[in-house]
Amino acid sequence: MIRSVSILGSTGSIGRQTLDVIEAFPDRFKAGVLAANRSWQLLAEQAKKFRPKVVALGDESFLPQLQDALNGMDIKILAGRDGVIEAAGRRDQDIVLSALVGVAGLRPTVAALEAGKPIALANKETLVVGGSIVTKLASSQGLPLLPVDSEHSAIFQCLHGQPERSLKRILLTASGGPFRKKPKEELSKMTAREALKHPTWSMGAKITIDSASLMNKGFEVLEAMHLFQCSMEQIEVWVHPQSIVHSMVEFVDGSILAQVGLPDMRTPIQYALGYPERLSHAWETLHVEDCHDLTFEKPRLDAFPCLSYAFEAGRLGGTMPCVVNAANEVAVANFLEGRIYFTAIAEIIRACMDHHQVQTEPTLDILDKVDAQTRDYAASLIEKFRAE
Ligand code: MG
């Protein structure tokens, strides 16, 4: 049977690699829905090539252009935030790959779960911000959340088939990003261009900046806590610059399992789409003889405080992870525009956390409100941190 895949965020890095996987396995997968935020030209190209039933464009202002480009084709076109949510909730799809950027991915993922669809999850914010809501919904529906993030795919694979309560701790690996060795004093003047040079992974701009600040790793810690239902104390982060060991799990008997491979996102994407089967690989694989040094070191929390903030937010729970995420989204956007220095990203997040009163067990509406309030507050801080 050919699985029809709904790709939320088809024009981003993960979305494009998902289409590579679909193209490599034409007898297993087809693209049924393609949704993007703003890149209407690429979305139109993808639609012409993959012939989905539905396309959705988050930013309505480009709708006329998209309609023009797909004129005469038998493709339903949806637009706006509600259009993306409607596309995500289509019942005629088999699996939904959630790869929109930022917290914008949360509501569509919830819509897909409500429609009874298994999720291949690449959008971290879905769990960072709405973790308890989303995991409860998935388990009440009996639906899997299949991680696409390389680290979580590794942990998921290590835990597969293991008895319950056998997990002792998760050893989450991090590449360390482009500033791994930069002295703390030099970090403040780092520009977006320097931060965008990731040493091992090729990814979108937002996540590459998050990797440089270790905020991405912090989000992954929160994601792991929800996905694998463990405490923050059971998660350790280890900097592993070679990005070969994608993460490890230690069991109560002291055994440690690791999943290793080349840093290529198509592997975890393929695993999630094909789950529970393993499909014959179509990509280059790891040559173990090339693995001379695999090293592990503690992250430098003094230089990269965002990672500590994520642990703190995870322990506080409730709305605090939402605050960290919203503050980070505003700060990173301003950093990419050259308005603030690299180190101001962490300072803005800290200020927003200090300004916030945690609310426990928030609903989606409360999360929306906290997200909007935090964005306003973070935006009001930009002037104070403006780069000279
Ligand atoms: Mg990752």
Residues whose N, C-alpha, C, O or C-beta is under 5 A from the ligand:
A	BS01	MG	D149 S150 E151
